């Protein structure tokens, strides 16, 4: 993830977030922008892509946070429709692998921050 910032806060439980990530498929890399409206509820975050401000035609992500004895379990689900061309046949699988790699790196950073608090 190259950048993540809150660009609007319309309500106490909703924010608009802009992120930029670097996604690579084989040797082709591209910076992608994603603007999402994120709604918070107890133990859950749901984000819906704003297509006209993103490189994605549509999408939704959900984070479920389940308290454990001494930690928090994070379940993540995403459905993303790119607004750009992928390589035929292998493109979707390679894009998914790249996004998963970015997510794992982000969660590792989040875990390291939580451990230092």
N, C-alpha and C positions, 0 to 999 in steps of 0.2 A: 504494500500500500504506500503510495507516494504522498497522499494528502487525505485528510478527513477533517471536515469542519462543519459546524452548524451554521446554516445561512439564514434560518428563520425559526421563530418559536411562536407559532400561532396560538397555542394553548399550553397549559402546564404539563399536559401529557402527550404533546405532539411537537416534533421538531422536523425541520427539513434539513437534510444532511447531504453535503456534496463530497464525494470521494473520487480520487483518481488512483488508478492502479496500473501497473505495468504488466501486461499479459503477453506471454511468448508462446508461439506455436512453432515448434522446430526452431528455425533460425529467424523467423519473422516476429518481431516484437512491436507492440503498439500500446500507447497510453490510452486508457479508456476512462471516460467520465460517467459517473452514475449519480444522479440526484434522486433521493428517496424521501418520501414522507414517512416518518417513523412514529408509530403510536406505542405508548407504554401502558401496560396494564400489569397487575401483580404477577410476577414471575414470567412475564412474556413481553417480547418486543416484536412488532410486525412492521415491516417496511415495504412500501409499494413504490416502484419506480415511477418517476415523472418523465415519460418518454420524450417530450419536447425539449427537455434540458439534458438528456442523457444519450449515450451511445448505444443504449439498449431500447428496443421497441416496446418491451413490456417486462415485467418481473415482479416477484414478491419474495421476500425472505422472512423467516420466522426464527426467533431465538427463544427457546424455552429454558428457563432457569429454575432448577430444582435444588433447593437447599439439601445438603448432605450433612453428616455429622460434623465434619470440620472443613467442608469445602462446598462448592456449588457445581452441580452438573450442568453442562451447557449442551443442549441439543439444537442443531442448526439445520434448517431446510431452506433450499433456494430453488426457485424456478425462474430462469432468466431466458429471455428471447433476445438474441443480439440484433442490433439495428445495422449490422455490417455483414459483409460476406465472409464466410468461413471456407476453408479448403474443403472441397467435396469429399465425402466418405469419412476421412479421418479428422476433419476440423472440429466437429462437435466434441468428440472424445478428448482431443488434445486441449481444447479450450476448457473443458470441465476439469481436466487434470491440472491445468495452470491455475484456475480459480481455486481449486482445492488446496494447492500448494500455498497460494497467497493467504487463504483462510487459516491454514495451520500455522503459518508464520505469525499472523496477527494474533491468534489465540495464544501462541507461545509468549509473545510480548505482553499480552494482557495478564497471563499467569505470572510472569516475572514481576510485573508491576504490583500485582496483588500480594505476592510473597514478600516484597520489600516494604509493605505498609505496616 
